[in-house]
């Protein structure tokens, strides 16, 4: 993941610092007549002066067609309309905020979105809004200050979030260049840089065992009820969340693995695998069993025949025995209108790879 092109849904423009390499659209793909017409409109809009009038407005049904086209142009790989609808509307019609920028002809020049997720802060329910797919067409970049389209889109989404839920926690995941730009505009405050750990696959004895777990297993909710107080600030990791985020995900498959000790379910991990290594993208378990859980995950990797496991790790837990590398991904507090101090968020926030929408 290091020193590669990121083309996913984290904050900001396409950049080349510490992100995932995702597939680009083949040049041989043929467009329909409708697509060619739209592409011509986009190209014409790019020829317009940067000072031309651009309107920021809320998303309207049907905008997702142009949004997903712009995503492919900006990030270099496709996002289907089906995937967009799962991501933004899969939890209900009011589970997102999205704003678009368009020129006088109606051509889409930018987009900023945020998913509303259920979270908890110190035992109380709290709306989490995760920024996603903040993107601006190349021809519309370059303005400074309050005229900057990135700033205008981010500000519009933040204002709508504060209108809906004044105490919501608004956050995202940024690469270095978008982070620096957002900091200059006083939109972002960095929390930390995520560290990516990697352990080799290995068959080792351990008392914690890994077993497949059904996404609808009732014990998942019971585990969250037992463990919720361990996390001062975190997404609610219950069956409803796991079902939407992983089981119904149209982008990649995941496997839910239960961790047991003497037959009793201690926790779970969510794994995904490519041809070389698996990723541990999410987990819920007691911190005192964290090291033993990793040994169990090592055995899963060995059984799959992959080289090892990549993962993020809570900073409040004991440092794992694993190779560590800065990921280039910065969890970021989006601060316009926030009621929270970034230092307080930093101390309590529980994150895993799966909290970022690119994994």
C-alpha positions as CSV (number, residue, x, y, z in Angstrom):
1,X,0.0,0.0,0.0
2,X,2.9,2.3,0.4
3,X,3.9,4.8,-2.4
4,X,1.1,3.8,-4.6
5,X,-1.8,5.5,-6.3
6,X,-4.9,5.7,-4.2
7,X,-8.1,5.8,-6.1
8,X,-10.8,5.1,-3.5
9,X,-13.3,7.2,-1.6
10,X,-11.1,8.9,0.9
11,X,-11.0,12.7,1.1
12,X,-9.5,14.8,-1.7
13,X,-8.1,14.6,-5.2
14,X,-6.2,11.8,-6.8
15,X,-2.7,11.7,-5.3
16,X,0.4,9.4,-5.1
17,X,1.3,9.1,-1.4
18,X,0.7,5.9,0.6
19,X,-2.5,4.6,-0.8
20,X,-4.0,1.5,-2.5
21,X,-3.5,0.8,-6.2
22,X,-6.9,0.0,-7.7
23,X,-7.7,-1.1,-11.2
24,X,-8.2,1.5,-13.9
25,X,-10.8,1.4,-16.6
26,X,-9.6,-0.3,-19.7
27,X,-9.1,2.1,-22.6
28,X,-11.0,-0.4,-24.9
29,X,-14.3,0.0,-23.1
30,X,-16.8,1.3,-25.6
31,X,-19.3,4.0,-24.5
32,X,-22.9,4.1,-25.4
33,X,-24.3,7.1,-27.3
34,X,-25.6,8.6,-24.0
35,X,-22.2,8.2,-22.4
36,X,-20.5,9.8,-25.4
37,X,-22.9,12.8,-25.2
38,X,-22.2,13.2,-21.5
39,X,-18.4,12.9,-22.0
40,X,-18.6,15.7,-24.6
41,X,-20.5,17.9,-22.1
42,X,-17.8,17.3,-19.5
43,X,-15.0,18.1,-21.9
44,X,-16.8,21.3,-22.9
45,X,-17.2,22.3,-19.3
46,X,-13.5,21.7,-18.7
47,X,-12.7,24.3,-21.3
48,X,-14.7,26.9,-19.5
49,X,-12.9,29.5,-17.4
50,X,-12.4,28.6,-13.8
51,X,-14.1,31.9,-12.9
52,X,-17.4,30.7,-14.5
53,X,-20.4,30.5,-12.3
54,X,-20.6,27.1,-10.5
55,X,-23.6,26.2,-8.3
56,X,-23.5,24.0,-5.3
57,X,-26.7,22.1,-4.6
58,X,-28.0,19.0,-2.7
59,X,-28.0,15.7,-4.5
60,X,-31.1,14.8,-6.4
61,X,-32.3,11.4,-7.5
62,X,-30.5,10.5,-10.8
63,X,-27.4,12.5,-10.0
64,X,-25.6,9.2,-9.1
65,X,-25.2,8.5,-12.9
66,X,-23.0,11.6,-13.4
67,X,-21.4,11.2,-10.0
68,X,-20.1,7.7,-10.8
69,X,-18.8,8.9,-14.2
70,X,-16.9,11.7,-12.5
71,X,-15.6,9.2,-9.9
72,X,-14.0,7.2,-12.7
73,X,-12.5,10.3,-14.3
74,X,-11.0,11.6,-11.0
75,X,-9.9,8.4,-9.3
76,X,-9.1,6.3,-12.3
77,X,-11.3,3.2,-11.6
78,X,-15.0,2.6,-11.8
79,X,-17.7,3.0,-9.2
80,X,-21.0,1.6,-10.5
81,X,-24.4,3.1,-9.7
82,X,-25.3,-0.1,-7.8
83,X,-22.2,0.4,-5.6
84,X,-23.0,4.1,-5.1
85,X,-26.6,3.3,-4.0
86,X,-25.4,0.5,-1.6
87,X,-22.8,2.9,-0.1
88,X,-25.1,5.9,0.4
89,X,-28.6,4.5,0.5
90,X,-28.1,1.0,1.8
91,X,-29.0,2.0,5.3
92,X,-32.1,4.0,4.4
93,X,-33.1,7.1,2.4
94,X,-31.8,9.6,5.0
95,X,-28.5,7.9,5.8
96,X,-26.3,10.2,3.8
97,X,-25.6,13.8,2.8
98,X,-24.4,14.6,-0.7
99,X,-23.8,17.9,-2.6
100,X,-22.8,18.4,-6.2
101,X,-21.2,21.3,-8.1
102,X,-22.5,22.0,-11.6
103,X,-21.9,24.7,-14.2
104,X,-24.5,26.8,-16.0
105,X,-25.0,24.0,-18.6
106,X,-25.7,21.4,-15.8
107,X,-22.4,19.6,-16.3
108,X,-21.3,17.9,-13.0
109,X,-17.9,19.4,-11.8
110,X,-17.7,18.1,-8.3
111,X,-19.2,16.0,-5.5
112,X,-18.8,15.6,-1.8
113,X,-20.7,13.0,0.2
114,X,-21.0,11.7,3.8
115,X,-22.5,8.5,5.1
116,X,-24.5,8.7,8.3
117,X,-23.5,5.8,10.6
118,X,-24.7,4.8,14.0
119,X,-22.0,5.4,16.7
120,X,-21.6,5.8,20.4
121,X,-19.7,8.2,22.6
122,X,-19.2,7.3,26.2
123,X,-22.3,5.1,26.2
124,X,-24.6,7.4,24.4
125,X,-25.9,7.1,20.8
126,X,-24.2,9.6,18.4
127,X,-24.5,10.1,14.7
128,X,-21.2,9.5,12.8
129,X,-20.8,11.1,9.4
130,X,-18.0,9.8,7.3
131,X,-16.9,11.9,4.4
132,X,-16.6,10.0,1.1
133,X,-15.8,10.6,-2.6
134,X,-14.8,14.3,-2.3
135,X,-13.8,15.0,-5.9
136,X,-13.5,17.9,-8.3
137,X,-13.1,17.7,-12.1
138,X,-9.6,18.7,-13.2
139,X,-10.8,21.8,-15.1
140,X,-12.6,23.2,-12.0
141,X,-9.6,23.1,-9.7
142,X,-7.2,25.9,-8.9
143,X,-9.3,28.6,-7.2
144,X,-8.1,29.7,-3.8
145,X,-9.8,30.7,-0.6
146,X,-13.6,30.6,-0.3
147,X,-13.9,30.2,-4.1
148,X,-12.1,26.9,-4.1
149,X,-14.6,24.2,-5.1
150,X,-13.2,21.6,-2.7
151,X,-13.7,24.1,0.1
152,X,-17.2,25.0,-1.0
153,X,-18.4,21.4,-1.4
154,X,-16.9,20.4,2.0
155,X,-18.5,23.4,3.7
156,X,-21.9,22.7,2.2
157,X,-21.9,19.1,3.4
158,X,-20.7,20.2,6.9
159,X,-23.5,22.8,7.1
160,X,-26.1,20.3,6.2
161,X,-24.8,17.8,8.7
162,X,-24.8,20.4,11.5
163,X,-28.4,21.3,10.5
164,X,-29.5,17.7,10.8
165,X,-27.4,16.7,13.8
166,X,-25.6,19.5,15.6
167,X,-23.6,17.1,17.9
168,X,-22.6,14.7,15.1
169,X,-19.0,13.5,14.7
170,X,-17.9,14.3,11.2
171,X,-14.7,12.6,10.0
172,X,-12.9,11.1,7.1
173,X,-9.7,9.5,5.9
174,X,-7.2,11.6,3.9
175,X,-3.9,11.2,2.1
176,X,-1.1,13.6,2.8
177,X,-1.8,16.1,0.0
178,X,-5.6,16.5,0.6
179,X,-4.9,16.6,4.4
180,X,-2.5,19.5,4.0
181,X,-4.9,21.3,1.7
182,X,-7.8,20.8,4.1
183,X,-5.6,22.0,7.0
184,X,-4.7,25.2,5.1
185,X,-8.4,25.8,4.6
186,X,-9.2,25.1,8.2
187,X,-11.6,22.3,7.2
188,X,-9.5,19.3,8.5
189,X,-7.6,18.6,11.7
190,X,-5.5,15.4,11.6
191,X,-6.0,12.8,14.3
192,X,-3.1,10.6,13.5
193,X,-1.6,8.5,10.7
194,X,-2.8,5.0,10.6
195,X,-0.1,2.4,11.0
196,X,-0.3,-0.8,8.9
197,X,0.9,-3.9,10.6
198,X,1.8,-7.2,8.8
199,X,2.3,-10.7,10.2
200,X,3.4,-13.8,8.3
201,X,1.1,-16.8,8.0
202,X,2.1,-19.3,10.6
203,X,0.7,-22.5,12.2
204,X,1.1,-22.0,15.9
205,X,-0.7,-23.6,18.8
206,X,-3.1,-21.3,20.7
207,X,-6.1,-21.6,23.0
208,X,-8.1,-19.1,20.9
209,X,-9.6,-20.9,17.9
210,X,-11.0,-19.4,14.7
211,X,-14.3,-20.7,13.3
212,X,-16.7,-19.4,10.6
213,X,-19.5,-17.2,12.1
214,X,-22.8,-16.5,10.3
215,X,-23.5,-12.8,9.7
216,X,-26.9,-13.1,11.4
217,X,-25.7,-15.0,14.5
218,X,-27.6,-13.5,17.5
219,X,-24.4,-13.6,19.6
220,X,-23.0,-10.7,17.5
221,X,-25.4,-8.3,19.2
222,X,-24.7,-9.8,22.6
223,X,-21.0,-9.3,22.1
224,X,-21.5,-5.7,21.2
225,X,-23.6,-5.1,24.3
226,X,-20.8,-6.7,26.4
227,X,-18.0,-4.8,24.8
228,X,-19.5,-1.4,23.9
229,X,-18.2,0.3,27.1
230,X,-14.7,-0.6,26.1
231,X,-14.7,2.0,23.4
232,X,-15.3,5.7,24.3
233,X,-16.0,6.6,20.7
234,X,-16.8,4.0,18.1
235,X,-19.2,2.8,15.5
236,X,-21.8,0.4,16.7
237,X,-20.6,-3.0,15.6
238,X,-23.8,-5.0,15.7
239,X,-25.5,-7.4,13.3
240,X,-27.1,-4.6,11.3
241,X,-23.8,-2.8,10.7
242,X,-21.9,-6.0,9.8
243,X,-24.7,-7.1,7.4
244,X,-24.7,-3.8,5.5
245,X,-20.9,-3.1,5.6
246,X,-19.6,-6.5,4.8
247,X,-22.3,-9.2,4.0
248,X,-24.1,-7.0,1.4
249,X,-21.0,-5.2,0.1
250,X,-21.1,-5.3,-3.7
251,X,-17.5,-4.4,-4.1
252,X,-15.6,-7.3,-2.5
253,X,-16.4,-10.4,-0.4
254,X,-15.6,-10.7,3.3
255,X,-15.6,-13.6,5.8
256,X,-16.8,-13.3,9.4
257,X,-14.7,-15.5,11.7
258,X,-15.6,-16.1,15.3
259,X,-12.9,-16.4,18.0
260,X,-13.6,-19.0,20.7
261,X,-11.8,-20.1,23.8
262,X,-12.9,-23.4,25.4
263,X,-16.0,-23.3,23.2
264,X,-17.1,-19.8,24.3
265,X,-17.3,-17.0,21.7
266,X,-14.9,-14.2,22.8
267,X,-15.1,-12.0,19.7
268,X,-15.0,-11.9,15.9
269,X,-12.8,-10.6,13.1
270,X,-13.7,-9.8,9.5
271,X,-11.2,-11.0,6.9
272,X,-10.7,-10.5,3.2
273,X,-8.1,-12.0,1.0
274,X,-6.3,-11.3,-2.2
275,X,-3.8,-13.7,-4.0
276,X,-0.9,-12.8,-1.6
277,X,-2.3,-11.9,1.8
278,X,-5.4,-11.4,3.8
279,X,-6.6,-8.2,5.4
280,X,-8.0,-8.1,8.9
281,X,-10.4,-5.3,8.3
282,X,-12.6,-5.3,11.5
283,X,-12.6,-6.9,14.9
284,X,-14.4,-6.9,18.2
285,X,-12.7,-8.7,21.1
286,X,-11.4,-8.2,24.6
287,X,-8.0,-6.5,24.4
288,X,-6.5,-9.0,26.8
289,X,-7.0,-11.7,24.2
290,X,-5.8,-9.6,21.3
291,X,-2.4,-11.3,21.0
292,X,-4.0,-14.8,21.1
293,X,-6.5,-13.7,18.5
294,X,-3.7,-12.7,16.1
295,X,-2.2,-16.2,16.5
296,X,-5.5,-17.6,15.5
297,X,-5.7,-15.3,12.5
298,X,-2.1,-16.4,11.6
299,X,-3.4,-20.0,11.4
300,X,-6.3,-18.9,9.1
301,X,-3.8,-17.3,6.7
302,X,-1.7,-20.4,6.7
303,X,-4.7,-22.6,6.0
304,X,-5.6,-20.3,3.1
305,X,-2.1,-20.5,1.7
306,X,-1.6,-16.7,1.7
307,X,1.6,-15.0,2.9
308,X,0.2,-13.2,5.9
309,X,-2.2,-10.7,7.3
310,X,-2.3,-6.9,7.1
311,X,-4.2,-4.9,9.7
312,X,-4.6,-1.7,11.7
313,X,-4.4,-1.8,15.5
314,X,-6.0,0.3,18.3
315,X,-3.3,2.6,19.8
316,X,-4.6,1.9,23.3
317,X,-3.9,-1.9,22.9
318,X,-0.5,-3.5,23.5
319,X,1.7,-3.1,20.3
320,X,1.4,-6.3,18.3
321,X,4.4,-8.4,17.3
322,X,4.3,-7.4,13.6
323,X,6.1,-5.4,11.0
324,X,4.8,-1.8,11.1
325,X,4.7,0.7,8.3
326,X,3.0,4.2,8.1
327,X,0.0,3.7,5.8
328,X,-0.2,7.2,4.4
329,X,-3.8,7.3,5.5
330,X,-4.8,10.0,8.1
331,X,-8.0,9.7,10.0
332,X,-9.2,13.3,10.0
333,X,-11.6,15.4,12.1
334,X,-13.7,17.7,9.9
335,X,-14.1,20.7,12.1
336,X,-16.5,23.3,10.6
337,X,-19.2,23.6,13.3
338,X,-17.8,20.8,15.4
339,X,-18.6,20.7,19.2
340,X,-15.6,18.5,19.9
341,X,-11.9,19.2,20.5
342,X,-9.7,17.2,18.2
343,X,-7.5,16.1,21.1
344,X,-10.5,14.6,22.8
345,X,-11.5,12.7,19.7
346,X,-7.9,11.5,19.2
347,X,-7.8,10.0,22.7
348,X,-11.0,8.0,22.5
349,X,-11.6,7.0,18.8
350,X,-11.6,3.3,18.0
351,X,-10.9,2.6,14.3
352,X,-10.1,-0.5,12.2
353,X,-9.3,-0.8,8.5
354,X,-13.0,-1.3,7.7
355,X,-13.9,2.1,9.1
356,X,-12.4,3.5,5.9
357,X,-14.5,2.9,2.8
358,X,-11.5,1.9,0.7
359,X,-11.0,-1.5,2.3
